[in-house]
Amino acid sequence: MPMTRPPRSREVTERGAPAHRFGSQWIPQHVDVRAIRSALGMTQQEFAERFGFSTGTVRNWEQGHRQPDRAARVLLTVVAQEPEAVARSLARASDQAYPSP
């Protein structure tokens, strides 16, 4: 008999939004990308470039053609709460990967 994964816990967070529990963390099932981007006053292209997404991906998320995967939902959740921290971290990572001569 093949082994199966136990079902993921699907519950509701304090804010009433559906979420999955992974370990001790709650990952939202849905992230409103347009609302996050609009709150930051950015275009799709600016948002994509700043946070490491393609413009087409942001557009597809916003138009409902695709949904962010779990890792993207985690990142988007952090972007919604601490956008400057994410931008600083990505800039530092980029500087380390591609140091100036």
Secondary structure, DSSP 8 states (H G I E B T S, - for coil): --------EEEE-TTS-EEEEETTEEEES---HHHHHHHTT--HHHHHHHHT--HHHHHHHHTTSS---HHHHHHHHHHHH-HHHHHHHHHHHHHHHS---
